[in-house]
Amino acid sequence: MIEPVLHGRCQTARDRTEPLLRPGNSNCGGCGMSIVLNMLSRGIGQRRVQMVIPACCGIVTAGQFPFSAYGAPVVASTFASAAAVASGLARAAQMNGEDTRVLCFAGDGGTYDIGMATVSAAAERDEDVLYVCYDNEIYGNTGGQRSSATPFGARTSTTPQGKLQEKKDILAIMAAHRVPYAASISLAHPEDTVRKIRRAVGLRGFRFLHVLSPCPTGWKSEPADGIELVRMAVRSGLYPVYQVRSGRRFHVDVEPDFDREALRSYFASQGRFKGDRIDLDAIAASIQDNWSELHRRDTGGDDDDGQE
Amino acid sequence: MTIDFLSANHAAAAAATLAGRANRNGRGFGGGVYPITPQTECIEYLCQQRFDKGEIVRVESEHSAMAVCIGMALAGARTFTASSSNGLAYMTENVFAAALYRLPIVMMAVNRTLGPPWNIWVDHGDTLALRDSGWIQLYCEDNQEVFDSVLLAYRLAEDRRVLLPVLVCQDAFVLSHTMMQTDVSDQATVDRFLPTLRLPHQLTEQPVTVGGLDFPHETEAHRRQHEEAMRRVPQVHRECIDEFARVFGRRPAGAVQGYRMDDAEVALVAMSTTASTVRKVVDAARERGIKAGSVRVHMFRPFPEQELRQALAPCRRVGFLDRDISLGLGGVLWAEGRAAAPSYALVQNYVLGLGGGDIRPRDIERILADLQAREQAGEPSILEVAT
C-alpha cells in the first residue's frame, strides 16, 4: 500500500476546498477522529452533504454556538437518535428530489450501545444514509468509561482492573442486516480508505463504515503514534479491513501478515493494556480463528458496480 | 361541509393528512410513527393515505418516531406523529429536543395512565409530565375539537412569532375509540387556512451546527427567547381562532371556556371530557337554585392564568377536578390553577378518575356538595370512583 500521510492529514489537490473539519475545532492532539474527518472530506469531494452527530466528542468538535468547525450543515442529535434524525433528513431530501448525501458520524457509544436499536432499525429500513462509526473503544467524551466496543483487558475508569468481556463485532452485526455496503477502513491505509469512502458515498441505501480511531487520552498512548497503532492493529490481524456487499459478498482489502511483533507492540504502546490480563498467545489464537472465518467467507472480486 | 363518522384517532389522522397535503408545494410532509394502544388507529390511518410529497417512516420506537420528525422538520417539512402513555415517557428526551430546536411539530397524544401496573385507560398524567418540555399543550373535549385543534395547531406552531411544537391531547377510549359526527373539511379549505411552511432555520447548505454546544450565557438567551415565544402564544392563538372561524365557519375552543360563570358563586374547573359531565351537573344544580358554573381549561401550556382569573372572578368556592396526580403534591391542574382563583375563595382539589375510572354525574354531585359544605379547604381529596 502507498500511504501518503502527512502530519495525520491527507493533503492532495482533491481535498475539499472547504473541508469538513475546519480550523478552530476542539479535538485533542492526535485524535483519530480528526483524521477520519479529513479522509471523509476527501472522499466526499464537492458533494452536498448534511451531517447528523449525536452527543459525543464529534459534536464538541463543532465548538461553541453560534460557531461551527464543520464545513457542512450539522444536526446535533440526542445520543441514541442519530440514525433516526438522519432518516428524517434523507426522506425529506428524497421527496424533494435533492441529491443531498446524509451522513451520520457517531462514536462507539452512540453506535454499539445506546444507538444500537436506532442504527439497526435504520439499516433494516435501508434508509439512504451513510453511517460512519468512529470507534475509539471508549466513552471518550465523558472521560473514558468502558463501552461494548472496549476490548478485553483494557483499563477504563469503570473497569479499573481491565474489561472482562470481548468487544462486539459491529461490522458482522451491520453486515447481517444485508445492507448494500458495510466496510471497515484503516487510518493507516488512506488509499483504500478514501476509495471505500467514495464508494460508500456514491451508493444508495444504508451504508456503514467502521473505523478504529485512536484516542491518546483514553488509550494512554502517544498522540503522534495513532496511525502507527492502527497500522499495527491491521498488520497483526487484530483489526480486519474488509467490506461486505449486501451481507453476502465479503472482500478482504488489506491482508495482514499476522506479525507477532506488531501485536506485541500494539498492546505495549498503550497504557490502558498495562497489567496482567493481556495474554498475547490467546489473542493471537483468537485472531487466527477470526481470520479463518473471514477467509472462508471472502468471495473475492472487489466489484464496484460502476458506482464510483 | 362534509360530515363524517369518525373516532377521535381517525379525526386527528384525517386532520394531519389534510395539513400534510396542504404543504405539497413546500417541503412536503411526514413523520416517524410507532403503534401504542390506544393511539394505534391514528397512525394506521396515516399509513393508508397517499401523499404527493410525503413520507411516513415506520420506526422501531417512540424515541425514534420523534427523532424522524425532528430530522424532517429541520429539512423544512411539515411533520406529525402520535403517541400515548409509556410511549410518551420513552419519547421524552426527543420531546424536549423538538421544542428546544424550536420545531413546529404537531403530535397527537391519547391520554393514558402510565404503568406499571399495566393500564390502558385514561388519565392525564402522561402528558402533564411533559408540561415543562417547552411544548404548547391543548386538551380536547370531543372529536370535532380534536380535528380542529390539529389543524389549528399547525397554524399556531408555524407562526413566526411562535415556532413551537404543539401537543393535542384527547382522552383514551372516551374519545379515541368513540365515533362521532365530525365535520372534515375539504382540501381546498384547509389549503386556505394553512399556508406553505417556511421554516426560518431550515437546514440548507450553510455550515451551521443546530443544537451544538451552548455555554451558560447562550442558554440563558435561548431559554428567554423560548419563554417569550410561549408568552406570545395566547395572542397568536386568538388570531388563529379568528382566522379558523373565518375560513371554516365554526369557532374552535379558546384557551379557557367558562360555562354559566357570569354569576357563579361556586365553580368546578376541569379538563377534557370530564368538563362535559361537569356541565350536566352544573345545569342540574342551577335547577335546584345553586349558583354553579364550570370552567374548562383547553390550553394547559402556556398556562392561561389571566383567562382563568377572569373566569373565576365572581366565585367564592372553586373546586379543581384533576384526572392526574403529582405524587407528593396533589392534582396538577389545581397546583397550577389555584393562584388564579380569587384570594377570598375557598379552593379545594379533587383527584378522581385515575386509571380510567368512569367519572359519573353522581361523583361530581358529591364533589359539588362537599365544596359547598366546606368550612375551609383541606388536603387534595382523592376519590375512588371506579365501580
Interface residues (C-beta under 8 A of the other chain):
Chain A: E18 R48 Q50 V52 I59 V60 A62 G63 Q64 F65 P66 S68 Y70 G71 A72 P73 V74 V75 A76 S77 T78 A80 S81 A84 V85 A86 S87 G88 L89 A90 R91 A92 A93 Q94 M95 N96 A117 T118 S120 A121 E124 R125
Chain B: R27 G28 G30 G32 K53 G54 E55 V57 R58 V59 E60 S61 H63 S64 A67 V68 C69 I70 G71 M72 A73 L74 A75 G76 A77 E93 N94 A97 L203 T204 E205 Q206 P207 V208 T209 V210 G211 G212 L213 D214 F215 E218
